Amino acid sequence: MNRADDSIRALDGLRGLAALIVVLGHVSNASGLLDGVLGRGDGQLGVMIFFVLSGFLMGHLYLGTAPGARSVGRFLVRRLARVVPLYLVLVL
C-alpha cells in the first residue's frame, strides 16, 4: 500500500464522518437531543461534504476506466451489492 491509497482511505473515513453529521442533525431535529446541535439545517454541511467527497472518490476510481458495457456492468454490480443488502435489512 502506498501513500496515495492511505490518502484515499482517509477521505473515505471523512465521508463516513460527514454521514454521521447528517444523522446527528436529523436526530437533533427530531428529538431536541443535544439542544439542537447540528439541527435547524446545520446537518446540510455533512450532506455537502459527503457528496463532494463521493464525487471525487468515484472519479478517482472510474475516470481511468474506458467506458463500455463490461465496465458499466461491473459498476452497477458493485453499487447494487453495496446498497441492496442494507436496503433489504431496513425494509424487512
N, C-alpha and C positions, 0 to 999 in steps of 0.2 A: 504494500500500500504506500502511496506517495502523498506528498503534502496537498496536492490538488484534491485527492479523494477525501482527506481529512477535512478540508475546507468545505466540500460539498456536504459531508456528514454534519458539520456544524450548522450549515444553512438548513438542513433537514430538521435538525433539532430546534432551530429558531422558528421554523414553520410550525412545529408542534406547540411551542410557546405561544405563538400567535393564535392558534386554535384554542388554547387554554384561556387566553384573554377574552375571546369571543364567548366561550362558555361561561366564564365568570361574569361577564356583562349581562348575559341572559338570566343567570341565576340571581344576580343582584337586582335586576329589574323586577323579576317575578316575586322575589321573596323579601326584598328590602334588606337582605343579608349584607353585612359589611357596610352598612349605611350608604348604599348606592355606589360603592366603589366600582368603577368601570360601568356603571349604569348610565341611564339617560343618554345613550348613544355613544359613550366613550369606547365601547367594545368595537366600534367601527374601525378603530385603529388596528385591531387584530385582524379584521377582515382584509384591510388594505395590505398589511404586511404579508398575510397568508397568500393572497393572490399574486402579489409581485414575486415573492419567492417561488411559488408554484410555477409561474410562467418561466422564470429564469431556469429553474431546475429541469423543467420539461424541455426547454430549448437546449440546455446543455446536453441532455440525454439523446434528443432526437434530431437536432439540426445536422449532425454528421451522417445521418442515415438517408440514403436515397429513397424518395417516395416510391412506393409500389404496392401491389396487392399483398405481398408477403409481409412487408414492414408494417403496413396499416393493420393487417390481421393480427400480427404479434402485439401491436399497441393495444388494440381492442381487447384481446385476451387478457393482457396484463391489467388493464383498467377494470374489466369485469371481475377478475379474480381478486382484485383489491376491494371493490365496492360491494359486490353482491353478498359475500358471506356476512358482513356486518349488517347489511340491509335485512337479510333473512332473520338474523338473530333478533333485531329490533322488532320486526313485524310479527314473528312468532312469539 
